């Protein structure tokens, strides 16, 4: 199976360790979730982070095929802005 290779880039420190996902849409969704659910700096400073596609990995052959230049996919700040609004709490009368 072919897996895509992705990495987040921190504006202050560079690329973080890579992750694997099935396609760009799934990687972008997981990046949004990481921003929204993290208790780390990515949650508090999403504008410092971006997501990049780095290449592909073939799990049948073990071959890595790295892109010549990482492909930018999205910035962290718009992902944080797309968070769903909090649902109002249901009140019950006693």
C-alpha positions in Angstrom: 0.0 0.0 0.0 1.2 3.5 -0.7 1.1 6.0 2.2 1.7 9.7 1.9 4.3 11.3 4.2 3.5 14.5 6.0 5.2 16.8 8.5 4.2 19.9 10.4 6.6 22.8 10.3 7.1 25.0 13.3 8.2 28.5 12.2 10.5 28.7 15.1 12.2 25.2 15.1 11.7 23.7 11.6 10.0 20.4 10.6 8.7 18.0 13.2 9.0 14.2 12.8 6.9 12.9 9.8 3.6 11.1 9.9 1.8 8.9 7.4 -1.7 9.2 6.0 -3.8 7.9 3.2 -4.3 11.2 1.3 -4.1 15.0 1.7 -7.7 15.4 2.9 -7.2 12.9 5.8 -3.8 14.5 6.7 -5.4 18.0 6.8 -8.3 16.8 8.9 -5.8 15.2 11.4 -3.8 18.4 11.4 -6.9 20.3 12.4 -7.7 17.8 15.1 -4.1 18.1 16.4 -4.5 21.8 16.7 -7.9 21.7 18.4 -7.1 18.9 20.9 -3.5 19.5 21.8 -2.4 20.9 25.1 1.0 21.9 23.5 2.1 25.1 21.7 0.3 24.0 18.5 -3.0 24.7 20.2 -2.0 28.0 21.6 0.0 29.3 18.7 -1.5 27.7 15.6 -0.2 30.5 13.3 3.4 29.1 14.0 2.6 25.8 12.3 2.0 24.6 8.7 1.4 21.2 7.2 3.5 19.8 4.3 3.5 16.8 2.1 7.0 15.2 1.9 6.6 12.2 -0.3 5.3 8.6 -0.3 6.1 5.3 1.3 5.4 1.9 -0.3 4.7 -0.6 2.5 5.0 -3.5 0.0 8.6 -2.7 -1.0 9.8 -0.5 1.8 10.7 2.2 -0.7 10.6 5.9 0.3 10.1 8.4 -2.5 10.7 11.8 -1.2 9.5 15.0 -3.0 12.3 17.2 -4.2 10.7 20.1 -2.4 8.1 19.8 0.4 4.6 20.7 -0.8 2.8 23.2 1.4 -0.8 22.2 2.2 -2.2 24.5 4.9 -1.4 26.9 7.7 -2.5 26.2 11.3 -4.4 29.4 12.0 -7.2 28.8 9.5 -7.5 25.3 10.9 -8.0 26.7 14.4 -10.5 29.2 13.1 -12.6 26.4 11.6 -13.3 24.8 15.0 -17.0 24.1 15.5 -18.8 26.4 17.8 -19.5 25.0 21.3 -22.9 23.5 21.7 -25.1 25.1 24.3 -25.6 23.1 27.4 -29.0 21.6 27.7 -30.9 22.8 30.8 -33.5 20.9 32.6 -36.0 22.3 34.9 -36.3 20.7 38.4 
